């Protein structure tokens, strides 16, 4: 029996419609931007907006009389929970299919969001709910990557992941601002947070409708074992190599804007009358990322994924180092690291993910997606304490410079490592 027959169990009495579905979603052709692709991109964008609404979750914990330490414990527990389940998520996607798991992830996220409506204190329930939200998001992102890798032509896989990833940048622009509008200013009431969680949940119901309209790709399921051991065996068998170091350091880089930027702005301090420095930073970051993803969408295909990724590593290192130019007297210069880091993000994420996935056969792309995202998560979780220690030992400026050096070193290792010359 051929590999294709093992992966896709077709019925000899399949209808003509089912045959068309298989043909239209096959990556054998060159077509990428069809109805199916745009439905996937729209669903991912809607989800990221809902997900970034939860960036205000720390305020919810504080509203429940939690401390900053409680915020750290709840958020860390959820993140570690998500990493712990990554191996099983990959196996579930291989077994049940990316589309089915994608919708399941939306359901988990919605349940975790609305569950907060019956939470009244800092207890076990809030840890459980936060973990469910993180689990849902983990399933959604891994399933989305896997689905796109199945329906995109193989030589345009990085481009497809990059265009869908624009939803992440759009989420940075819309989600936090929408959360501010829903929560308002001044003293917040429970009703404000109720609206936040309800909107986040409803956003996921919309994404379920969109994904339900997607065609199931030919590589829908694979009869794999649902165990961590099977995940480890698959990773060893298809070892991606030093690209995993790039995944890891990218996660460390993401800990800076999402974990330390606000504290840095307050400490310098950076003030522009009538302008939110955080908002200014993320508009520059996300705006440049979106621009590059659209204008340079064919860069991986034309110049090779590896070259594009190395350029992104160099730009990320330059962006972190350029924080040295930012001072209290020149706060607007924070636009320089924001622009460079946003452009670097626009070059790195989709290429490193595609390169990680390329080592896995199509029927094991669920495992590859989970591995790539797990390394990113580990980089963020382990990188945050490391960066905090650097700030304590030195200062923010030296922390940025050391982080830039780490990114540059990893880029060089990936550049010279055997086997990394592919693509």
N, C-alpha and C positions, 0 to 999 in steps of 0.2 A: 504494500500500500504506500502511495506517495506521501510526502510530507504534507502537501496541501490537503489531501484527503483525510489525513489524521487530524489536522487542525480544524478544518471546516467540514462538518458532516452534512452533506447535501442530500436531499431527497430526490430520487429519480423522477418523482412527480412534481418537482418544483414548478411554480407558475412562471409565466413570462415576466410578470412584474418583479418577482424575486430575483430572476436572472438579471434584469435591468439594474436592480439595486446593487448587486455584486459588481456589475461592470462599471457603474458610475462611481463607485467608491474605491475601485482598484487603483493603486498607485502606478499602474503600468504606463498610463498615458501621461501627457504633459499638463492637462487641465488642473488648475488649482482653485481659482476664484469662481466657484460655482455656488449654487444655492446652499448646498450642504455646508460648505466652508463658512459662509457668512452666518448661517444659523449657529454654528459652533463658536464663532468669534463673538457674536452678540450675546450668547449665553454666558461665555466666560467674562465678558465685560460687565454684564449685570451682576454676576456673582461677586466680582472683585469690588464693585461699589458697595454691595451688601457687606462684604467681608471687612472693608475699611471703615464702615460705620462702627465696627467693633473695636476700632482703635481707641474709642472712648471708654472701653471697659474698665480701665483704671479708675475713672471717675465714678463708675457704678460701685466699685469696691469701696471707695472712699465714702460714697453716699451711705453705704451700709455700715458706716463707722469703722471701716478698715484703715489700717495705717499703710505707710509706704512699704513697710516690710511685708504686710499682707498682700499688697499688689505684687511684689516680687515673688512670693511663694505661690500665689494662684497662677500667675502667668508662666512661671518656670515649670510648675507641675503640668500644666496643659501642654507646654512645648515638649517636655520630656516624654509625656504620654504619646504625643503624635509621632515622635521619633521611634519609640518602642514598637509601634504598630506598623511602621513603614514596610518591614519585610512581608507581613501578612497582606497588606494592601496590594503590593505588587503581585502576590500569588492570586489574590481574589480577582484582580483585573485580568490576569491570564486565564483564569478558570471561567469567570462569568461574563467577561467582555467589558470593554471600556465604557460603552454607552450605558449599560445597566448599572455599573458601579458609579458612573458619573451622576446619575439621578439619585442613587443611594446616598452619595455624599451630600447632595443638596438637602435631602431629607434629614440627615444627621445634623447638619448645620442649623436648619430651621428649628428642629426639636431643642437643640442646645440653646438657641436664642430665646425662644418663647418660654423655656423652662425657668428663665430668670424672673418671670412674672410671679412665680410662687416662692421666690427667695427673699428672705427678710433679714438675714444676718450672715456673718462670715462663718460658715460651717462646712461640713462635708459636701453638701449639695452644690455649693458654688464651685468647688474643685471639680466635681463630676460634670457639671454643665459646661465649664470652660474646656474640659477635656473633650467633651462631645463636639463642641464647636471646632476645636483644633483638629479632631479626627475627621470631621466632615470636610474641612478645608483641605486636609492632606489627601483625602480620597478624590476630591474634585480636581485638584491640580495634577495629581498623578494620572487620573483617568483622562483628563483633557489632553495632556501631553501624549499619552498613548494613542488616543483616538486620532489626533492630528497626524501622528507619525504613521498611522495606518492608511489614512485617506490621501495624504500628500504624495506626489511623485518623489521617489527617493532622492533625486538630485536637488529637489527644492524643499526638502524637509526643514532645514534651518530657517528658510524664508517663511514657511508656513507657521512654525512655532513663534517666530519673531512678530509676525503680523497679529496673530492671536494674542500674543503677549502685550500688545498695545493696551489691551484691557486693563493690565496692571497699572500702567501709567495713568490711564483715564480714572481708575479708582483712586489714585493718589490725589488727583485734581478734584474729584467730586465727593468721595466718601467722607473724608474728615470734615469738609466744609458743610456737607449735608448734616452730619452729626452735630456740628455747632448750631446749625439752624434749629434742629429738632430739640436740642437740650437748652438752647437759649443762653442768656447771660445771667449773672447774679445767682441767687439761691435757687437751686434746682429742686423740683418736686418729683415724687415717684411717678407721676403721670408722664413727665418728660422722658424718663427712661423706658417706661412702658411703650411709648410711641417709637422710641429708638429700636427696641427689640422687635416690635411688631413689623415695622418697615423692613428690617433686616430679614425677617422670616418670609414676608410677602415677596421680597425680591427673589428669594430662592424658589418660591412657587412659580414665578415667571420663568426662571431658568429651567425648571423641570419641564414646562410646556415646550420651551424652545428645543431642548435636547430630545424630547420625545418625538419631535418631528425629523430628527436626523435619520439618515439611512444607516443601517448596520453594515460595517465594512466586511469584506470577505474574511479577513483575519479576525473573526469575532471572538472566538474562544480557543482555549488550549487546555487539554486534559493534564493539568499539573497538580502536584501535591500541595496542599494548603498547610505548609509548615515552614518554620524559620529555617530548618535544615535544608529544605528544597531551595529557599531563597539564597542561602549561603553557597550551595552547590552551583546554582546558576551564576552567581557573581564570580565564583572562582573559575568556572568553565569559560565565562565570557569577560574575563577581567579587563576593564577599560584602560587601566594604566594610570599615568600621571595626570590625566584629565580630571581625576577625582580630587587631586590637590587643588586644581583651579576651582572646582565646585566648592570645596571646603573654604578657600580663601574668599570666594565671592560671598559666602554666608557671613564671614567675619566682617567684610566691608558693609554689608547690609545692617549690621549691628550699630554702625556709627550714625547714620541719619535717623534710624528708628529708635535708638536707645540713648545716644549721647548728645545729639544736636541741641536739644532744648537746654540741657545743663550748660553746654558750651556757650550758647547765646546769652544765658543769664550771667555767667561768670565773667565774660569779657568786660563789660556787657556790650551787646550790639543793639543799637536803637536807631530806627528811622521813624521820625514822627509820622503818624498816620498809616504806617505800613507794618504788617506782620512779617517779621524776619523769617519765621518758620514758613509762612505761606509763600513768601518771595523765593525762599530756597527751593521748595518743592515745585513751584510753578516753573522755575528755571530747569530743575532736574527732570521733571516729567515732560515738560514741553520739548526739551532737547531730545529726550529719549524717543518721544513719539515722532518728531521730525525725522530723526535718523532712521528709525525703523521703516518709515514710509519711503523716504527718498532713497535709502540705501538697502531696500529689501532684497535686491539681487546681489549684494556684495558677497555673501557666502558662496553663491553659485559661480560668480565671475572671478573671484580672487581666491577662493578656497576658505573653508571654515576655519582652519588653523591660523591662517594669516590674519583673518578678521578678529579672531579671539586674542591673538598676541597683541594686535593693535589696541584692543579693548583693555587688556592688562596694563599696557603702557599708559593709556589715558587715565585709567583708574588710579594708578600710582601717582601720576601728575596731579590729578584732582585732589587727592588726599594731601600731597605735599603743598599744594597751593593755598591751603588754609593758613600757611605762614604769612601770606600777604594781608590777611584779614585782621583789622585792628578796630578798637573802639572809635578811632578817629575816621576810619574808612569802612563802615559797616556794609556798604553796598558791594564791596569787593567779595562778599560771600557768594555773589553770583558767579565768580570764577570757578571755585570748587564745585558749585552746584551744576554748572554747565558741563564741566569736564566729566564729573561723575555720572551725570545723566547720559552723556554721549557714550561713556564706557559701558554703562548698563545696557544701552541700546545695542552695543556690539557684542557683549559677553554672554548674556543669559541664554539666548536661543542657540548660539553656536556651541557653547560648552554642553548644553543639554543634548543637542543633536549629535555631537561627537561621542558623548557617553552612550546614547542609545544605539549608535551605529555599530557598536561591538556586540549587541545582542540580536539574535534572530527575531523576526517580526512577531512570532508567537510568544516571545518573552519580553516584549517591550514594556509590559506592566512592571516587570522586575527592574528593568533599566531605568524607567521613569522614577520609580520609588527610590532606587539607589542614588540617583542624581539629586533628588530633593532631600533625601536623608542626609547626604553629605553637606548640603547647603544648610540644613537645620542644625547639624552638629557644629558647623562653623560659626553659626550665630550664637548657639547656646554656650559653646566653649569660648568663643571669641569675646563675648560681652564681659565676663569676669577678667579676662586677660587685659582688655582695653581699660577696664576700670582700675586695675592695679597699676597700669602704666600712668594713668592720670594721677593716682595717689603718689607714686614714686617720683614722677617728674611734673608734667603739666599737660594741658590739652595739646599745645603746639607740638611737643615732642611725641605725644601719643600718635598724632596724625602722621608725623614723619616716620616713626617706626612702622606703623601700619602700611605706609607707602612702600617702605623697604621690603616688608613681607610680601606684598603683592608683586613687586618687581622681581624678588628672588624666586617666587613660585613661577612667574612667567618665564624666567630664564631656565628653570628646571624643566618645565614643559617643552620649551623650545629645543633643548639639547637632548632630551630623553629619547632613547631608542623607541621606535614605533610611533612617535608622535608626529612624524612627518606626513601621515596620511591626511588627505582632505584639507 
